[in-house]
Each structure stands twice: as C-alpha cells, then as structure tokens.
Amino acid sequence: MGVVMNRSVFLRRLAFSLGIGLVIGAAITEIAFYFLREVARPPQTIVITIPLGTAEQIKRGQQPLSLPENMLFVVGDVLVVVNEDTIPHQLGPLWIPPGTSASLELNRAESLAYECSFQTSNYLGLEVRQPLTLWTRLVGILSAGLPLGILLAIYSLVMPAGKSS
C-alpha cells in the first residue's frame, strides 16, 4: 500500500530542496571564486615601464624590474610597455625603441610565454583569463545548485511524509 503525498507537501519539499541545493551551490562556488579574485575585475590598461639603465643591469645579470615571472590578465586588458631606456627592447611581438611605447591587446584567454629583453631570464609569462563577472558567478551557482537541489528533491520523494492530523 503506497503513501500518497498531497500536492502542497510535494511543492514545499521541492522548494525546500531546491533552496538548500542553491545555498550549498552558492557556498561551494563562492569558495572557489574567492581563489579567482585576481580576475574579478573589468578589463584595464596595465603599464610596464622599462627604466633607464635596464640594459646595463641585464648585462650584469641583475634584475632591473620587480616583475614576477608570470603575470595574470583578463580578456580585454591592454598591456602598454613604455621604454625609458637608451636601447630598444622587445616583448614578444612588441618592438619598443627608446623613448617610445607599444601596446599589446589581450583579446582571448590563453597562456603566453614571450621572449623579453628587459628580464634577466629573457622570458615573461602572461596568463590571460576570462574575467569573473556577476554573470559568471550566477551561472556557477546555478550549475552547482540546481542539480543538487533536484537530487535532494528526488531523495525527498522516497522519504515518508510527516504525519498529518
């Protein structure tokens, strides 16, 4: 003999299960997004200035700039390199004569490794990622929370209903 669940109990369980799934999904994705906070910004222009005397420091094996080996950008960023040194420098496809600047538009998500004349390692890594937007966060919450909520709702259907008076 099966137990028949009335419609209001079913709808309450469904709503409660979906709500719990969304709350858990939001908690899980927000923890993950916390570690991606470097890309939680709109695209911007980033300026790197090559100071006077950089070439001489490179010849002596000294690191003239305090740039990390890898830099993190978002799609849409523009990297501008200003050369204040007395000799031309190169960063990947950019050739920057003395007293000038050049720009590189970062239009797609990718990992780049560029030859770089103003680093002692002669290398500069650039990581370009999609920006973390409100829409990205909502999609993440829904992608994690809705399936979990649906599973909880299905599980709640096999649980016996509370005694009704």
Buried (B, 14 or more C-beta within 10 A) or exposed (E): EEEEBEEEBBEEBBEBBBEBBBBBBBEBBEEEBEEBEEBBEEBEEBEBBBEEEBBEBBEEEEEBBEEEEEBBBBBBBBBBBBBBBEEBBBBBEBEBEBEEBBBBEBEEBEEBEBEBBBBBEEEBBBBBBEBBBEEBBEEBBBEBBBEBBBEBBEEBEEEEBEEEE
